Amino acid sequence: MERKIIFEKKYYSAFNEYSDPVETENFLLYQVGDAFYYNGWLIGKHEQYFDIELSIAVQNAAMFYTGGCGTELKRSEIYVSLKGEMHGIEANNTFRYQYFAFDIKKNSKFHAYLNGIRERYALPHKSMQSREIREIAGKIISEFMEKEVCADFLDCLLGEIVLELFRNGKERRTLEINDKKQAALALRNYIDEHFLTLNTLTELSAYYGYSYGYLSGIFSEIAGVSLREYLLNKKMEYARDLLQEGKTVTETAETLSYGSIYNFSRAFRKYFGKSPRTCRCKKEVRRNR
């Protein structure tokens, strides 16, 4: 079973030869990584030493086991492991995942959430969906690419993760449909915040607890455009800015989470009436004249 480490940092001073954990105001971070396995993978049963360990499936799926109970972790899903559990992992295919593990300091303001998290992710409820945590995981890994890691920044990111874990699964219906303007504003703000990775608007329905058709009707009535049109506008205007700043078509398509350059180019051409390649570096050209 061949393993390709894309990125990995381990700080296990209490258990082996690795260095001290990364310490922030509220947390001790013991490991962070991004691994890719060819043709299968097996990690035997072992004890979880840290308060929280998160594993995020990036490509394909794997079986995660806790206490003999197996859960298939599919792409984009997150597996929550907790201190004292016996768990293992097995993949029969190529599998990529991101992971990090940390303790919450006992004197931390976040420690009060730990019991609630343990109750929420006790067997058999070990997996979850959270776009927020996936995005934060990417930020954490990116931070370790810097020459110096900012402990304050990590502290904020880990704090957001703890709150998201604690709140996940609770009632998400935060819209006051009595006030359609406020509802439309909330929908617009959600798209503004997530448009780079938002590929299906049914996510709004799952997030707020109302049918997509109902939310779309409210938004169209107040904003004068459909949710789909608003999302497309955000993506295309941002794409044009990226291209004019010198990004390639491939880079721009990836940034906007398009499945292929062809799909992005077709959407761009339909929206602007021209190829994305004609927009590249226009700002730079004008400045040089």
C-alpha positions in Angstrom: 0.0 0.0 0.0 1.8 3.1 -1.2 1.3 6.3 0.6 2.0 9.8 -0.6 2.2 12.5 2.0 1.1 15.7 0.5 1.6 17.5 3.7 2.1 16.4 7.3 3.1 17.8 10.7 3.1 15.8 13.9 3.7 17.1 17.4 3.5 14.1 19.8 5.9 15.0 22.6 3.8 13.2 25.2 3.9 9.9 23.2 7.0 9.7 21.1 10.0 11.5 19.7 8.2 14.4 17.9 8.4 18.0 19.1 6.1 19.8 21.5 2.5 20.6 20.2 1.6 23.9 18.7 0.2 25.9 21.6 -2.4 28.6 21.2 -4.4 30.5 23.9 -7.1 27.8 24.0 -5.7 24.7 22.2 -2.8 22.3 21.8 -2.6 21.1 18.2 -0.9 17.7 17.8 -1.2 16.8 14.1 -2.2 18.3 10.8 -1.9 16.7 7.4 -3.0 15.8 3.9 -2.3 12.2 2.8 -2.9 10.2 -0.4 -3.0 6.4 -0.6 -2.7 4.3 -3.7 -4.4 1.0 -4.1 -5.8 0.7 -0.6 -4.9 1.5 3.0 -5.2 0.0 6.4 -4.6 1.5 9.9 -5.2 -1.0 12.6 -7.2 -0.5 15.8 -5.6 2.0 18.1 -6.5 4.3 20.9 -7.4 8.0 20.3 -5.2 10.1 22.5 -6.6 13.6 21.7 -9.8 15.4 22.6 -10.8 15.8 19.0 -9.5 14.3 15.8 -11.2 15.1 12.5 -10.7 13.2 9.2 -12.0 14.8 6.0 -12.5 12.6 2.9 -11.2 14.5 -0.1 -11.2 11.8 -2.8 -13.1 8.6 -2.8 -14.3 6.8 0.3 -13.0 4.7 3.2 -14.3 2.7 6.1 -13.8 4.2 9.6 -14.2 2.0 12.6 -14.9 2.9 16.2 -15.6 0.3 18.8 -16.2 -2.3 16.1 -18.8 -0.1 14.4 -18.0 0.8 10.8 -18.9 4.0 9.0 -18.3 4.6 5.3 -16.8 8.0 5.0 -17.7 9.4 1.6 -16.1 12.3 -0.3 -16.5 15.6 1.6 -17.8 13.9 4.8 -16.0 14.4 8.1 -15.3 11.7 10.7 -15.1 12.8 14.4 -12.9 10.7 16.7 -12.8 11.4 20.4 -10.4 10.7 23.3 -10.4 7.2 24.6 -12.0 5.6 21.6 -10.5 2.6 19.8 -10.6 3.2 16.1 -9.1 2.1 12.7 -9.4 3.0 9.0 -9.5 0.8 5.9 -9.7 1.8 2.2 -9.8 -0.6 -0.7 -9.3 2.1 -3.3 -7.2 5.2 -3.9 -8.1 7.5 -1.0 -7.1 11.0 0.0 -8.0 12.7 3.2 -7.1 15.7 5.4 -6.8 15.4 9.2 -5.9 17.2 12.3 -6.1 16.5 16.0 -6.1 18.8 19.1 -6.8 19.1 22.8 -8.9 21.9 24.3 -7.1 23.4 27.3 -9.0 22.7 30.5 -9.0 26.4 31.5 -10.2 27.4 28.0 -13.6 29.1 27.4 -14.1 26.3 24.7 -13.7 23.5 27.2 -17.4 23.8 28.2 -18.4 22.6 24.7 -16.5 19.4 24.9 -19.1 17.3 26.7 -21.8 18.4 24.2 -19.5 17.4 21.4 -18.9 14.0 23.0 -22.6 13.4 23.3 -23.4 14.6 19.7 -20.7 12.3 18.1 -21.1 9.2 20.3 -21.7 6.0 18.3 -23.2 5.6 15.9 -23.2 9.3 14.9 -19.5 9.7 14.0 -19.7 11.4 10.6 -21.0 14.8 9.6 -21.2 17.3 6.7 -19.8 20.8 7.2 -18.6 23.1 4.4 -17.4 25.5 7.1 -15.1 22.8 8.7 -13.7 21.8 5.2 -12.9 25.4 4.4 -11.2 25.9 7.8 -9.2 22.7 7.4 -7.8 24.2 4.2 -6.9 27.4 6.0 -5.1 25.5 8.8 -3.0 23.5 6.3 -2.2 26.6 4.3 -1.1 28.3 7.5 1.5 25.6 8.1 2.9 26.3 4.7 4.0 29.7 5.9 7.5 30.2 7.4 6.0 31.0 10.8 2.7 29.8 12.1 0.5 32.5 13.6 -0.8 31.0 16.9 -3.6 33.6 17.2 -4.9 32.8 13.8 -4.9 29.0 14.6 -6.7 29.8 17.8 -9.5 31.5 16.0 -9.8 28.7 13.4 -9.9 25.9 16.0 -12.4 27.9 18.0 -14.7 28.1 15.0 -14.3 24.3 14.5 -15.4 23.6 18.1 -18.4 25.8 17.8 -19.4 24.2 14.5 -19.0 20.7 15.9 -21.2 21.7 18.9 -23.9 23.4 16.8 -24.0 20.9 14.0 -27.2 19.0 13.8 -29.2 21.6 15.7 -32.1 23.4 14.1 -30.7 25.6 11.3 -34.0 27.4 10.5 -32.8 30.9 11.4 -34.8 32.7 8.7 -37.8 34.8 9.8 -40.0 34.2 6.9 -42.5 36.7 8.3 -40.0 39.3 7.1 -39.2 38.5 3.5 -36.6 41.3 3.2 -34.6 39.9 6.1 -34.9 36.4 4.6 -33.7 37.6 1.2 -30.8 39.4 2.9 -29.8 36.2 4.7 -29.8 34.2 1.5 -27.8 36.9 -0.3 -25.2 37.0 2.5 -24.9 33.2 2.5 -24.2 33.2 -1.3 -21.7 36.1 -0.9 -19.8 34.1 1.7 -19.8 30.7 0.0 -20.1 31.4 -3.8 -16.5 30.2 -4.5 -17.5 26.6 -3.4 -21.2 26.7 -3.9 -22.2 24.5 -6.8 -25.7 23.5 -5.9 -28.3 25.9 -4.4 -30.1 23.0 -2.7 -27.5 23.5 0.0 -29.6 26.6 1.1 -32.6 24.3 1.6 -30.5 21.9 3.8 -29.0 24.8 5.7 -32.2 26.8 6.5 -34.7 24.0 6.6 -37.1 25.3 3.9 -37.7 23.9 0.4 -35.5 25.4 -2.3 -38.5 26.5 -4.3 -39.9 28.4 -1.4 -36.6 30.2 -0.7 -36.1 31.0 -4.4 -39.6 32.5 -4.6 -38.9 34.8 -1.7 -35.5 35.9 -3.0 -36.9 36.6 -6.6 -39.8 38.6 -5.2 -37.5 40.9 -3.1 -34.2 41.0 -5.1 -35.7 40.9 -8.6 -33.4 38.1 -9.7 -33.4 34.4 -9.0 -31.0 32.7 -6.6 -29.4 31.0 -9.6 -28.9 34.2 -11.4 -27.4 35.9 -8.4 -25.0 33.1 -7.8 -23.9 33.1 -11.5 -23.4 36.9 -11.4 -21.1 36.5 -8.4 -19.1 33.8 -10.0 -18.7 35.4 -13.4 -17.8 38.9 -12.1 -15.2 37.4 -9.8 -13.9 35.2 -12.6 -13.4 38.3 -14.8 -11.5 40.0 -12.0 -9.2 37.0 -11.5 -8.5 36.7 -15.3 -7.8 40.5 -15.5 -5.4 40.1 -12.6 -3.4 37.5 -14.6 -4.9 34.2 -13.4 -5.0 31.5 -16.0 -8.3 30.0 -17.2 -7.4 26.7 -15.4 -6.7 28.5 -12.1 -9.9 30.5 -12.3 -12.0 27.5 -13.0 -10.4 25.7 -10.0 -10.9 28.7 -7.7 -14.6 28.8 -8.6 -14.9 25.0 -8.1 -15.9 24.2 -11.7 -15.6 20.5 -12.6 -13.8 21.2 -15.8 -12.3 24.1 -17.8 -14.8 23.3 -20.5 -17.8 23.9 -18.2 -16.3 27.1 -16.9 -15.5 28.4 -20.4 -19.0 27.6 -21.6 -20.6 29.4 -18.7 -18.3 32.4 -19.1 -18.9 32.7 -22.8 -22.7 32.4 -22.3 -22.6 35.2 -19.7 -20.2 37.6 -21.3 -20.5 36.6 -25.0 -16.7 36.0 -25.3 -14.1 33.5 -24.3 -12.4 33.9 -20.9 -9.0 33.9 -22.7 -9.9 37.3 -24.2 -10.2 38.8 -20.7 -6.8 37.8 -19.4 -4.5 40.6 -18.3 -6.5 43.5 -19.8 -5.8 45.6 -16.7 -2.0 45.0 -17.1 -2.2 45.9 -20.8 -3.9 49.2 -20.1 -1.4 50.1 -17.4 1.5 49.5 -19.8 0.1 51.8 -22.5 
